Amino acid sequence: MQRLNTRRIFLRRLAAAIGAVTVGEAPLAFAGAKNSIRDVRLERTDKSLRVVFDLAGSAKHKLFHLSNPSRVVLDFPGTTLPAGKRLAIEPSPLVKGLRYGKRNKDDLRVVLDLDQQMQTSTWVRRSGSRYQLIVEFDQPPVVSAAAPAKRKPVKTVEKKRPKKLRDLVIAIDAGHGGKDPGALGKRGTHEKKVVLQVARRLAKLLEREPGYKPVLIRNSDVFLPLRERINKARAAKADLFISIHADASPNPKAQGSSVYVLSENGASSEAARFLAQQENAVDLIGGVSLDNRDQMLASVLLDLSQRHTIETSQKAAQQLLAELNKVGKVHSPRVEKAAFVVLKSPDVPSVLVETAFISNPREEKRLRTREHQQKLARSMVKGIKKYFAEHAPDDSLVARMRTQEHVIQRGDTLSGIAHQYRVPVDHLRSVNGLASDKLLVGKKLKIPVAET
Ligand SMILES: [Zn+2]
C-alpha cells in the first residue's frame, strides 16, 4: 500500500467526494432526534456477506474505507446504544470483527475489521421509525465465506499481514546558516549557531520517542535557500515542519517565545505560485492528473489543501506555544501569523518557533546554556506529542498507540469491557493503573486501540 499522510488522504477523499460519491447518506427521519443502534449482525449466504444494522430513528451515516489494516468505518451522527447494549458480530474470515466507540460528543463510530479490502454497497430498508442499514461486501472470488474450512498455507497469510506502521516524520529546520548568521546577540551569539544546537537537541529527544522520526533539514553550518528547506521537508514526507529561530528587536527588553503559522495572504499568493508549476500541483492533489480543463478543480483543491494545512499548523502551533509557555515567558499569548516563505508548504503543516530574543542580553545568555536549550527542546517534544496524540495519521504507529475512553456504566465488568473492545484485561488494568477490578459507575476508562 502506498504511504499516505493525512493531507493526501484528505485530498483523496475530497477528490473522490467531488468526482464520485463515496459517502452514503440516507435521509434523516427526525432531524435532531436521537438515533440508536438496536442491534447488528453478520448475515452470510453462499453469494453474499452482509453486516446488518437495526436502527431506530434514522439510518443516516457516513461510510469510508481505511487501509493498513483494511477497515470499513461507519459514523452514525447523534447515535447511541440502548442502555446496557453491546454490539458484536460473529467473526468471519473476511469480516473479522467489529469495534465501536463514541466520537465527538454524541456520534457513534463503528469499525468493521476486514481481512482485506473489499468493495461495499449499502442500502436502507425502512419500516416506520425502524431502519435497517445493510452493508454488503463484494467477496473476492478466491475465498468463499461459506467454506472457511479451506485453510490457506501459512505463507499466504504471512503476506497479507499489514505493513509495519510508519513513524511520524518531524522535519526540524534550524534557521539561517552559512553565510546567513541570522540575528546577532550583544555577546556575539549567532542565531544560526544556537538554533542548530536546539534543533539537534530536539532531534535527539524525538529519536527516543517510539513512533517518531526526526529529520534535520540542516545539520551543519551551511546556507540553505528557504525553498530548498520546504522541498527537503516535502521530500522526507514530513508530517510536521518546525523551523527554529531566535528573535531580535531594537528594544533590548523584548523577551519570550513566539510561534508562527502562515498567514492567509501568504497562502493565497503561494497557491498561485504552486499552481503555475504543473508538477507540484499534480503531486499535491494526490496524483489526480490535471489537464487544462481541470485547472479550476485543481485550484479549488489546492486552496482547500492550503487552508487545511494552515488549520492543522495552527493546532500544532497552539500545543507548542502552550508548552513553551511553561518553560519561560511567551512574547505573545497567541499564535502569530506571517507570510514567512519557509512556512509555505501547501501540504506539510508548518510552524516557526522564535525560541527567545537573542537581542535581550538575559535571554541571549540563557539561550547559550545547555540547560535552557534542553528545556526548549523538551517542551517542543511535549507540544509535538500532544498535537499528534489527536492528529496522528491512521497508518502511523502513534495513531495505534492512541487510546479511547469508555465511561463506566452500571453492570459493566472489566472482562466485559475488555471483550467489547477486544483488548486483553491485563492491558486495561495497566493502562488505567487499576489495583483491583472494581469499577466506579461514571468513571472513565482508557481503552487502548485494538491491535489487529
Ligand atoms: Zn531567524
Boltz pocket constraint, residues with backbone or C-beta under 6 A from the ligand:
constraints:
  - pocket:
      binder: B
      contacts: [[A, 175], [A, 176], [A, 182], [A, 183], [A, 191], [A, 244], [A, 245], [A, 246]]
      max_distance: 6.0
